[in-house]
Amino acid sequence: MKMKQMAIGICVGTILGCWVGSGTAKAEVFAKGSPVQILTSDKAVAGKLETDSTAKVVKVATADNKTVEVRQGKIKEIRLLTNCGPKALEGKVEEARTRGSGDFTTQFSSAYESYFTDRDVRKSDGTLTSLGQVVLDQLHPTATFVGVSVHDVKITYRGENLAKDWQNLQRVDLRLTLRWKGWGIVTDDGWTKVAMTFDKEVGRWARVEALDTNGVKNTDIWKTAAQVAITALVGLLTGGSN
C-alpha cells in the first residue's frame, strides 16, 4: 500500500512539475534595447531597456533621455511594444480604395476597434494584453480597459492622381474613446477620448493626444500630465511592416 501511495505521489508530482514547468517555459526575457512598457502598482513607464527584463533593478531609457530604475519586486508587468497590434489592416484599406472621400469611418471603425481590443501584445510572463490597455495605462495606470469606440477614421494618400491603395497610403487619423473602470473618481463607467495618427511612411504611430476624460476633476492639469506620459509611449509603438 505504501509503495502504491508513493507511486501515485510520484506520478502526481511529475504531472504538477511538468505543468509548472510548461507555465514557466512560456515566460520570456526581453533583451536590452527592447521597447517596453513597465507597469507597477501606481504608474507606467515606457522606454527602451538598458538591462534585460529579469534584472534585480530594471533600467529603462525614456523619451526625454532619462534613465528610470524599477526594482523587480515592484514590477507587475513588462510588455514588449515591438509590432504590437494585428497587421491585417491592409485589406481594409484595399476594400475602401475606390471611395472618393478620405473619411472611412464606416468601413474602418470595426477594424480599428479590433486593433485595440485584440489581446496580442506580449508580456514577459508569457501572457498577452491589448493595445487598448497599453495606451490606457499611460493615461490611467490603475484602470482596467473595457472597450473602445472609434468615432472618426480619415485616410490620407500621397498625390491626387495615384491609386488609393496601401502602397500609396500616407497616414491614418483616428479619434476614439477608450472605456474603462476602476480609476480616479469613476469606478465602472470611465471614458477617455484620444486622437491618434499612424504614419505609414515611418511605420509607426506618430501621434497620440489625450483629449478629454471623466476620470479626473481638473482635465486641464490631467491633459498636461497625460501628454508627457503619452510622448514616452508613442515613439515605441510600431505597427508591423510598412
Backbone as CSV, one residue per row, in Angstrom:
resi,resn,N_x,N_y,N_z,CA_x,CA_y,CA_z,C_x,C_y,C_z
1,MET,0.831,-1.204,0.000,0.000,0.000,0.000,0.869,1.259,0.000
2,LYS,1.922,1.239,0.845,2.803,2.394,0.908,3.488,2.612,-0.425
3,MET,3.903,1.491,-1.069,4.562,1.608,-2.361,3.614,2.194,-3.396
4,LYS,2.332,1.776,-3.341,1.326,2.263,-4.278,1.095,3.758,-4.072
5,GLN,0.994,4.159,-2.769,0.803,5.576,-2.482,1.998,6.405,-2.933
6,MET,3.182,5.851,-2.744,4.401,6.548,-3.152,4.427,6.723,-4.666
7,ALA,4.011,5.648,-5.381,3.993,5.706,-6.842,3.012,6.756,-7.335
8,ILE,1.839,6.792,-6.669,0.833,7.789,-7.048,1.371,9.191,-6.791
9,GLY,2.023,9.351,-5.623,2.589,10.651,-5.269,3.631,11.091,-6.272
10,ILE,4.461,10.154,-6.731,5.494,10.477,-7.721,4.848,10.916,-9.026
11,CYS,3.788,10.170,-9.453,3.098,10.498,-10.707,2.465,11.893,-10.640
12,VAL,1.791,12.150,-9.497,1.159,13.450,-9.327,2.205,14.550,-9.312
13,GLY,3.298,14.298,-8.578,4.375,15.277,-8.518,4.975,15.540,-9.876
14,THR,5.104,14.470,-10.676,5.652,14.626,-12.021,4.745,15.461,-12.897
15,ILE,3.419,15.182,-12.811,2.441,15.938,-13.597,2.455,17.406,-13.216
16,LEU,2.455,17.666,-11.875,2.480,19.051,-11.418,3.769,19.742,-11.835
17,GLY,4.863,18.981,-11.753,6.148,19.544,-12.151,6.159,19.915,-13.618
18,CYS,5.577,19.053,-14.462,5.506,19.334,-15.894,4.620,20.544,-16.161
19,TRP,3.478,20.617,-15.419,2.552,21.733,-15.614,3.199,23.052,-15.227
20,VAL,3.869,23.068,-14.066,4.555,24.269,-13.619,5.671,24.621,-14.583
21,GLY,6.372,23.581,-15.027,7.463,23.811,-15.957,6.996,24.388,-17.261
22,SER,5.838,23.900,-17.758,5.317,24.408,-19.022,4.903,25.863,-18.881
23,GLY,4.353,26.210,-17.683,3.974,27.596,-17.450,5.193,28.490,-17.402
24,THR,6.266,28.000,-16.760,7.492,28.757,-16.669,8.136,28.925,-18.030
25,ALA,8.015,27.887,-18.868,8.659,27.920,-20.173,8.090,29.003,-21.067
26,LYS,6.854,29.409,-20.798,6.226,30.428,-21.625,6.755,31.819,-21.306
27,ALA,7.317,31.976,-20.111,7.840,33.279,-19.734,8.978,33.662,-20.662
28,GLU,9.147,34.959,-20.873,10.132,35.432,-21.840,10.982,36.535,-21.232
29,VAL,12.258,36.520,-21.585,13.166,37.571,-21.168,13.295,38.566,-22.313
30,PHE,12.976,39.829,-22.038,13.130,40.873,-23.049,14.539,41.446,-22.930
31,ALA,15.223,41.504,-24.052,16.635,41.855,-24.066,16.863,43.356,-23.954
32,LYS,18.071,43.704,-23.583,18.497,45.098,-23.541,18.254,45.744,-24.906
33,GLY,17.695,46.945,-24.903,17.394,47.638,-26.146,15.964,47.474,-26.621
34,SER,15.208,46.550,-26.004,13.825,46.309,-26.417,12.916,47.459,-25.978
35,PRO,11.978,47.884,-26.847,10.991,48.892,-26.438,9.924,48.244,-25.567
36,VAL,9.708,48.771,-24.366,8.795,48.122,-23.427,7.957,49.156,-22.682
37,GLN,6.912,48.662,-22.060,6.156,49.404,-21.065,6.203,48.597,-19.780
38,ILE,6.641,49.238,-18.681,6.719,48.580,-17.382,5.615,49.130,-16.495
39,LEU,4.868,48.223,-15.885,3.752,48.613,-15.030,4.064,48.256,-13.588
40,THR,3.892,49.248,-12.684,3.961,48.999,-11.247,2.555,49.170,-10.686
41,SER,2.427,49.211,-9.382,1.098,49.334,-8.783,0.477,50.707,-8.984
42,ASP,1.302,51.712,-9.312,0.758,53.071,-9.418,1.216,53.872,-10.629
43,LYS,2.014,53.281,-11.512,2.458,54.050,-12.674,2.878,53.125,-13.815
44,ALA,3.010,53.744,-15.001,3.519,53.033,-16.171,4.734,53.792,-16.691
45,VAL,5.774,53.063,-17.048,6.995,53.657,-17.579,7.257,53.041,-18.951
46,ALA,7.434,53.887,-19.969,7.703,53.404,-21.317,9.079,53.867,-21.754
47,GLY,9.811,52.972,-22.414,11.142,53.318,-22.896,11.867,52.096,-23.412
48,LYS,13.170,52.229,-23.605,13.984,51.105,-24.071,14.815,50.559,-22.924
49,LEU,14.845,49.231,-22.828,15.556,48.589,-21.728,17.058,48.862,-21.795
50,GLU,17.632,49.215,-20.646,19.080,49.329,-20.517,19.666,48.114,-19.816
51,THR,18.782,47.257,-19.306,19.140,45.946,-18.766,18.180,44.966,-19.413
52,ASP,18.302,43.679,-19.124,17.232,42.803,-19.584,16.089,42.841,-18.571
53,SER,14.976,42.216,-18.916,13.760,42.353,-18.101,13.807,41.579,-16.795
54,THR,14.839,40.748,-16.590,14.931,39.954,-15.361,15.907,40.520,-14.343
55,ALA,16.503,41.654,-14.640,17.479,42.243,-13.720,16.814,42.591,-12.384
56,LYS,17.600,42.552,-11.304,17.063,42.904,-9.996,16.554,44.339,-9.986
57,VAL,17.281,45.207,-10.660,16.830,46.586,-10.877,16.773,46.801,-12.381
58,VAL,15.565,46.905,-12.912,15.395,47.077,-14.357,15.541,48.557,-14.687
59,LYS,16.396,48.853,-15.676,16.641,50.238,-16.074,16.039,50.487,-17.448
60,VAL,15.350,51.636,-17.574,14.671,51.991,-18.819,15.065,53.402,-19.228
61,ALA,15.484,53.566,-20.493,15.769,54.891,-21.038,14.491,55.449,-21.642
62,THR,13.999,56.563,-21.118,12.738,57.146,-21.567,12.971,58.134,-22.713
63,ALA,11.860,58.640,-23.270,11.937,59.514,-24.434,12.630,60.834,-24.136
64,ASP,12.646,61.258,-22.876,13.295,62.518,-22.511,14.737,62.316,-22.048
65,ASN,15.342,61.199,-22.495,16.757,60.899,-22.238,17.091,60.742,-20.759
66,LYS,16.125,60.252,-19.987,16.362,59.940,-18.587,16.368,58.432,-18.390
67,THR,17.042,57.980,-17.365,17.037,56.563,-17.020,16.197,56.352,-15.770
68,VAL,15.162,55.521,-15.893,14.287,55.202,-14.766,14.642,53.810,-14.266
69,GLU,14.804,53.672,-12.955,15.129,52.380,-12.353,13.913,51.846,-11.598
70,VAL,13.566,50.597,-11.860,12.424,49.970,-11.198,12.887,48.638,-10.618
71,ARG,12.726,48.482,-9.324,13.119,47.226,-8.686,12.184,46.099,-9.112
72,GLN,12.739,44.936,-9.332,11.988,43.792,-9.845,10.769,43.483,-8.981
73,GLY,10.908,43.639,-7.662,9.799,43.322,-6.762,8.600,44.236,-6.899
74,LYS,8.791,45.414,-7.505,7.685,46.355,-7.672,7.006,46.227,-9.035
75,ILE,7.562,45.405,-9.916,7.031,45.297,-11.274,5.846,44.344,-11.317
76,LYS,4.734,44.809,-11.868,3.567,43.955,-12.086,3.632,43.281,-13.455
77,GLU,4.003,44.051,-14.485,4.072,43.524,-15.840,5.137,44.264,-16.635
78,ILE,5.732,43.561,-17.592,6.564,44.198,-18.606,5.999,43.779,-19.956
79,ARG,5.740,44.758,-20.820,5.117,44.476,-22.117,6.052,44.884,-23.250
80,LEU,6.188,44.023,-24.238,7.024,44.311,-25.395,6.208,45.086,-26.424
81,LEU,6.708,46.243,-26.864,5.948,47.117,-27.738,6.326,46.997,-29.213
82,THR,7.172,46.047,-29.554,7.521,45.832,-30.958,6.389,45.131,-31.681
83,ASN,5.975,45.675,-32.815,4.919,45.076,-33.643,3.657,44.767,-32.844
84,CYS,3.305,45.622,-31.882,2.115,45.339,-31.102,0.874,45.713,-31.906
85,GLY,-0.107,44.852,-31.843,-1.322,45.038,-32.623,-1.299,44.193,-33.884
86,PRO,-2.475,43.828,-34.419,-2.562,42.996,-35.613,-2.061,43.718,-36.852
87,LYS,-1.693,42.967,-37.872,-1.124,43.528,-39.096,-2.093,43.445,-40.274
88,ALA,-3.349,43.112,-40.026,-4.288,42.797,-41.105,-5.141,43.973,-41.542
89,LEU,-4.655,45.208,-41.372,-5.453,46.360,-41.747,-5.299,46.714,-43.219
90,GLU,-4.283,46.171,-43.879,-4.066,46.475,-45.296,-5.290,46.121,-46.137
91,GLY,-5.910,44.980,-45.849,-7.083,44.559,-46.606,-8.232,45.534,-46.481
92,LYS,-8.396,46.156,-45.313,-9.465,47.123,-45.113,-9.231,48.372,-45.955
93,VAL,-7.952,48.766,-46.094,-7.632,49.904,-46.949,-7.972,49.569,-48.397
94,GLU,-7.622,48.348,-48.818,-7.899,47.926,-50.185,-9.403,47.899,-50.461
95,GLU,-10.194,47.474,-49.480,-11.640,47.415,-49.658,-12.239,48.796,-49.923
96,ALA,-11.651,49.816,-49.298,-12.216,51.155,-49.379,-11.530,52.037,-50.423
97,ARG,-10.598,51.484,-51.194,-9.749,52.324,-52.044,-10.505,52.991,-53.188
98,THR,-11.653,52.452,-53.585,-12.398,53.041,-54.689,-13.260,54.215,-54.253
99,ARG,-13.365,54.432,-52.966,-14.161,55.552,-52.464,-13.438,56.874,-52.729
100,GLY,-14.174,57.908,-53.041,-13.552,59.182,-53.340,-13.204,59.985,-52.102
101,SER,-13.940,59.790,-51.031,-13.738,60.580,-49.827,-12.613,60.023,-48.979
102,GLY,-11.998,60.904,-48.191,-10.953,60.449,-47.278,-11.495,59.987,-45.943
103,ASP,-12.807,60.094,-45.734,-13.420,59.674,-44.475,-13.905,58.236,-44.613
104,PHE,-13.247,57.316,-43.895,-13.578,55.899,-43.988,-14.080,55.361,-42.649
105,THR,-14.803,56.215,-41.902,-15.236,55.827,-40.567,-16.104,54.569,-40.601
106,THR,-17.062,54.513,-41.498,-17.972,53.368,-41.557,-17.232,52.081,-41.877
107,GLN,-16.332,52.157,-42.873,-15.630,50.955,-43.303,-14.582,50.482,-42.295
108,PHE,-13.946,51.413,-41.598,-12.781,51.066,-40.794,-13.034,50.965,-39.296
109,SER,-14.160,51.471,-38.802,-14.342,51.573,-37.352,-14.231,50.213,-36.667
110,SER,-14.870,49.186,-37.213,-14.818,47.863,-36.582,-13.416,47.281,-36.632
111,ALA,-12.693,47.537,-37.720,-11.326,47.026,-37.834,-10.424,47.636,-36.773
112,TYR,-10.560,48.936,-36.564,-9.710,49.579,-35.562,-10.156,49.276,-34.145
113,GLU,-11.433,49.035,-33.948,-11.876,48.587,-32.633,-11.240,47.239,-32.294
114,SER,-11.161,46.352,-33.280,-10.472,45.071,-33.070,-8.991,45.286,-32.825
115,TYR,-8.416,46.267,-33.512,-6.991,46.576,-33.364,-6.652,46.863,-31.901
116,PHE,-7.540,47.581,-31.214,-7.274,47.952,-29.824,-7.735,46.902,-28.822
117,THR,-8.684,46.045,-29.193,-9.215,45.084,-28.221,-8.576,43.702,-28.319
118,ASP,-8.009,43.345,-29.473,-7.368,42.029,-29.599,-6.208,41.917,-28.616
119,ARG,-6.119,40.777,-27.961,-5.064,40.567,-26.963,-3.854,39.934,-27.656
120,ASP,-2.963,40.778,-28.158,-1.799,40.246,-28.859,-0.517,41.021,-28.565
121,VAL,-0.500,41.789,-27.477,0.727,42.433,-27.016,1.403,41.507,-26.009
122,ARG,2.621,41.123,-26.285,3.316,40.126,-25.467,3.788,40.712,-24.147
123,LYS,3.622,39.899,-23.074,4.112,40.261,-21.749,5.195,39.265,-21.332
124,SER,6.060,39.690,-20.426,7.197,38.852,-20.047,6.795,37.597,-19.281
125,ASP,5.558,37.552,-18.748,5.129,36.346,-18.047,4.516,35.320,-19.000
126,GLY,4.548,35.618,-20.307,4.056,34.659,-21.288,2.614,34.854,-21.690
127,THR,1.915,35.791,-21.055,0.524,36.049,-21.403,0.445,37.255,-22.352
128,LEU,-0.781,37.620,-22.729,-0.985,38.701,-23.686,-1.948,39.742,-23.131
129,THR,-1.831,40.956,-23.612,-2.786,42.007,-23.285,-3.103,42.778,-24.551
130,SER,-3.981,43.772,-24.455,-4.420,44.515,-25.634,-3.687,45.844,-25.769
131,LEU,-3.654,46.350,-27.008,-3.077,47.670,-27.243,-3.890,48.739,-26.528
132,GLY,-5.211,48.539,-26.422,-6.046,49.473,-25.680,-5.614,49.599,-24.232
133,GLN,-5.266,48.474,-23.606,-4.801,48.509,-22.217,-3.458,49.210,-22.113
134,VAL,-2.587,48.993,-23.102,-1.276,49.647,-23.112,-1.429,51.163,-23.151
135,VAL,-2.250,51.662,-24.080,-2.462,53.105,-24.199,-3.137,53.649,-22.943
136,LEU,-4.133,52.932,-22.450,-4.860,53.372,-21.268,-3.948,53.481,-20.054
137,ASP,-3.026,52.527,-19.897,-2.166,52.525,-18.718,-1.220,53.726,-18.684
138,GLN,-0.894,54.281,-19.837,-0.091,55.507,-19.836,-0.898,56.699,-19.337
139,LEU,-2.233,56.619,-19.462,-3.103,57.712,-19.062,-3.685,57.523,-17.667
140,HIS,-4.107,56.295,-17.369,-4.723,55.943,-16.081,-4.147,54.598,-15.638
141,PRO,-2.999,54.583,-14.973,-2.259,53.333,-14.748,-2.906,52.309,-13.822
142,THR,-4.013,52.635,-13.186,-4.674,51.616,-12.363,-6.058,51.274,-12.887
143,ALA,-6.376,51.702,-14.109,-7.683,51.423,-14.700,-7.645,50.120,-15.497
144,THR,-8.810,49.509,-15.660,-8.932,48.284,-16.455,-9.683,48.593,-17.744
145,PHE,-9.068,48.295,-18.869,-9.655,48.547,-20.178,-10.886,47.673,-20.376
146,VAL,-11.994,48.292,-20.825,-13.253,47.578,-21.061,-13.549,47.451,-22.552
147,GLY,-13.360,48.535,-23.299,-13.654,48.506,-24.727,-13.307,49.831,-25.373
148,VAL,-13.601,49.943,-26.675,-13.266,51.151,-27.417,-14.353,51.440,-28.441
149,SER,-14.593,52.721,-28.701,-15.487,53.162,-29.768,-14.695,54.090,-30.678
150,VAL,-14.650,53.769,-31.973,-13.930,54.594,-32.941,-14.924,55.545,-33.597
151,HIS,-14.679,56.851,-33.483,-15.622,57.864,-33.976,-15.277,58.376,-35.367
152,ASP,-13.981,58.562,-35.643,-13.547,59.094,-36.935,-12.338,58.330,-37.444
153,VAL,-12.356,58.008,-38.731,-11.205,57.406,-39.395,-10.972,58.180,-40.689
154,LYS,-9.856,58.868,-40.787,-9.534,59.620,-42.006,-8.254,59.067,-42.615
155,ILE,-8.317,58.766,-43.925,-7.173,58.218,-44.650,-6.601,59.292,-45.576
156,THR,-5.288,59.465,-45.553,-4.617,60.405,-46.453,-3.675,59.624,-47.358
157,TYR,-3.812,59.855,-48.671,-2.956,59.191,-49.663,-1.979,60.199,-50.259
158,ARG,-0.893,59.692,-50.824,0.089,60.549,-51.497,-0.403,60.869,-52.903
159,GLY,-0.452,62.144,-53.247,-0.764,62.560,-54.609,-2.242,62.500,-54.943
160,GLU,-2.641,63.323,-55.913,-4.043,63.396,-56.321,-4.415,62.284,-57.293
161,ASN,-3.486,61.914,-58.164,-3.815,61.003,-59.253,-3.365,59.563,-59.012
162,LEU,-2.736,59.303,-57.853,-2.284,57.944,-57.561,-3.450,57.090,-57.075
163,ALA,-3.350,55.785,-57.308,-4.399,54.863,-56.856,-4.508,54.901,-55.338
164,LYS,-5.756,54.842,-54.866,-5.982,54.844,-53.413,-5.828,53.420,-52.888
165,ASP,-4.576,52.988,-52.722,-4.306,51.657,-52.202,-3.233,51.736,-51.115
166,TRP,-2.911,50.574,-50.538,-1.994,50.528,-49.406,-0.614,51.094,-49.734
167,GLN,-0.133,50.863,-50.945,1.194,51.338,-51.325,1.291,52.857,-51.287
168,ASN,0.190,53.523,-51.566,0.197,54.984,-51.618,-0.388,55.639,-50.374
169,LEU,-0.749,54.833,-49.396,-1.285,55.389,-48.155,-0.196,56.152,-47.411
170,GLN,-0.548,57.316,-46.911,0.414,58.150,-46.195,0.184,58.136,-44.693
171,ARG,-1.095,58.293,-44.277,-1.366,58.347,-42.847,-2.819,57.979,-42.565
172,VAL,-3.065,57.580,-41.324,-4.406,57.284,-40.838,-4.615,58.104,-39.566
173,ASP,-5.685,58.901,-39.535,-6.024,59.688,-38.354,-7.267,59.102,-37.692
174,LEU,-7.181,58.869,-36.387,-8.287,58.291,-35.631,-8.701,59.204,-34.485
175,ARG,-9.986,59.184,-34.189,-10.486,59.767,-32.943,-11.346,58.708,-32.288
176,LEU,-11.050,58.390,-31.038,-11.711,57.260,-30.390,-11.904,57.505,-28.904
177,THR,-12.753,56.672,-28.315,-12.974,56.710,-26.867,-12.606,55.370,-26.255
178,LEU,-11.686,55.398,-25.304,-11.350,54.213,-24.519,-12.302,54.148,-23.332
179,ARG,-12.902,52.991,-23.109,-13.815,52.817,-21.969,-13.140,51.922,-20.930
180,TRP,-13.306,52.270,-19.651,-12.556,51.582,-18.615,-13.296,51.645,-17.283
181,LYS,-12.751,50.976,-16.285,-13.315,51.009,-14.933,-12.189,51.021,-13.908
182,GLY,-12.515,51.555,-12.724,-11.622,51.401,-11.579,-10.522,52.402,-11.403
183,TRP,-10.673,53.656,-11.849,-9.618,54.654,-11.643,-10.230,55.999,-11.291
184,GLY,-9.527,56.772,-10.464,-9.930,58.141,-10.166,-11.300,58.237,-9.512
185,ILE,-12.102,59.168,-9.978,-13.411,59.415,-9.375,-14.500,58.542,-9.999
186,VAL,-14.141,57.724,-10.985,-15.098,56.860,-11.666,-14.747,55.414,-11.365
187,THR,-15.770,54.562,-11.216,-15.489,53.156,-10.935,-15.831,52.235,-12.093
188,ASP,-17.029,52.373,-12.672,-17.470,51.404,-13.671,-17.739,51.981,-15.058
189,ASP,-17.823,53.291,-15.194,-18.191,53.867,-16.489,-17.225,54.973,-16.906
190,GLY,-15.929,54.706,-16.764,-14.928,55.688,-17.159,-14.760,55.752,-18.664
191,TRP,-14.424,56.936,-19.170,-14.126,57.085,-20.590,-13.025,58.116,-20.779
192,THR,-12.234,57.911,-21.811,-11.163,58.837,-22.160,-11.094,58.951,-23.676
193,LYS,-11.163,60.173,-24.191,-11.079,60.390,-25.634,-9.626,60.620,-26.042
194,VAL,-9.260,60.005,-27.163,-7.886,60.052,-27.636,-7.879,60.260,-29.149
195,ALA,-6.922,61.045,-29.641,-6.686,61.182,-31.078,-5.337,60.545,-31.393
196,MET,-5.284,59.759,-32.482,-4.057,59.058,-32.838,-3.800,59.173,-34.338
197,THR,-2.535,59.218,-34.712,-2.150,59.252,-36.120,-1.119,58.168,-36.390
198,PHE,-1.454,57.292,-37.349,-0.485,56.281,-37.800,0.171,56.781,-39.076
199,ASP,1.500,56.906,-39.059,2.267,57.365,-40.218,2.862,56.147,-40.909
200,LYS,2.309,55.783,-42.065,2.772,54.573,-42.750,4.191,54.719,-43.283
201,GLU,4.575,55.950,-43.614,5.906,56.156,-44.183,7.013,55.798,-43.202
202,VAL,6.765,55.953,-41.915,7.751,55.552,-40.911,7.332,54.276,-40.187
203,GLY,6.107,53.790,-40.494,5.652,52.517,-39.955,5.359,52.519,-38.478
204,ARG,4.854,53.623,-37.946,4.567,53.679,-36.513,3.508,54.730,-36.214
205,TRP,2.972,54.656,-34.988,2.080,55.707,-34.511,2.932,56.926,-34.225
206,ALA,2.653,58.029,-34.928,3.466,59.236,-34.812,2.900,60.218,-33.798
207,ARG,1.604,60.053,-33.442,0.986,60.987,-32.502,-0.111,60.283,-31.724
208,VAL,-0.138,60.520,-30.431,-1.260,60.113,-29.587,-1.559,61.291,-28.665
209,GLU,-2.769,61.816,-28.764,-3.124,63.000,-27.983,-4.328,62.721,-27.098
210,ALA,-4.196,62.999,-25.811,-5.299,62.857,-24.870,-6.209,64.077,-24.985
211,LEU,-7.497,63.858,-25.246,-8.437,64.954,-25.481,-9.285,65.298,-24.266
212,ASP,-9.868,64.275,-23.638,-10.779,64.541,-22.518,-11.033,63.242,-21.765
213,THR,-11.491,63.360,-20.522,-11.813,62.188,-19.706,-12.811,62.578,-18.622
214,ASN,-13.574,61.602,-18.128,-14.434,61.862,-16.976,-13.815,61.308,-15.697
215,GLY,-12.541,60.945,-15.754,-11.894,60.299,-14.617,-11.155,61.226,-13.687
216,VAL,-11.114,62.521,-13.987,-10.447,63.474,-13.105,-11.303,64.723,-12.978
217,LYS,-11.064,65.497,-11.924,-11.839,66.717,-11.707,-11.266,67.889,-12.502
218,ASN,-9.953,67.937,-12.653,-9.318,69.027,-13.387,-8.692,68.480,-14.663
219,THR,-9.430,68.533,-15.773,-8.949,67.926,-17.017,-7.768,68.676,-17.611
220,ASP,-7.647,69.983,-17.349,-6.522,70.748,-17.891,-5.191,70.255,-17.323
221,ILE,-5.163,70.052,-16.010,-3.952,69.522,-15.381,-3.685,68.113,-15.870
222,TRP,-4.748,67.322,-15.985,-4.597,65.944,-16.449,-4.041,65.896,-17.871
223,LYS,-4.521,66.761,-18.763,-4.057,66.745,-20.151,-2.561,66.994,-20.239
224,THR,-2.063,67.930,-19.429,-0.631,68.236,-19.431,0.186,67.023,-19.002
225,ALA,-0.227,66.381,-17.913,0.479,65.195,-17.428,0.338,64.036,-18.408
226,ALA,-0.848,63.901,-19.017,-1.098,62.796,-19.940,-0.242,62.920,-21.190
227,GLN,-0.049,64.138,-21.694,0.755,64.309,-22.899,2.210,63.938,-22.660
228,VAL,2.716,64.229,-21.469,4.081,63.824,-21.130,4.192,62.304,-21.124
229,ALA,3.203,61.643,-20.514,3.216,60.185,-20.438,3.071,59.552,-21.816
230,ILE,2.171,60.103,-22.645,1.927,59.553,-23.971,3.131,59.739,-24.879
231,THR,3.814,60.878,-24.756,5.006,61.120,-25.570,6.046,60.036,-25.349
232,ALA,6.140,59.544,-24.126,7.088,58.480,-23.816,6.718,57.174,-24.492
233,LEU,5.431,57.009,-24.791,4.952,55.750,-25.365,4.919,55.754,-26.878
234,VAL,4.534,56.878,-27.481,4.148,56.879,-28.885,5.293,56.482,-29.824
235,GLY,6.501,56.914,-29.545,7.610,56.585,-30.427,8.025,55.128,-30.387
236,LEU,7.516,54.388,-29.389,7.884,52.981,-29.242,6.902,52.044,-29.942
237,LEU,5.707,52.542,-30.252,4.690,51.683,-30.856,4.933,51.519,-32.342
238,THR,5.270,50.330,-32.774,5.473,50.072,-34.195,4.301,49.263,-34.703
239,GLY,3.965,49.471,-35.949,2.764,48.851,-36.489,3.021,47.679,-37.399
240,GLY,4.178,47.058,-37.329,4.458,45.943,-38.224,5.070,46.456,-39.504
241,SER,4.898,45.715,-40.588,5.505,46.088,-41.859,4.833,47.321,-42.430
242,ASN,5.615,48.141,-43.151,5.038,49.328,-43.783,5.268,49.317,-45.274
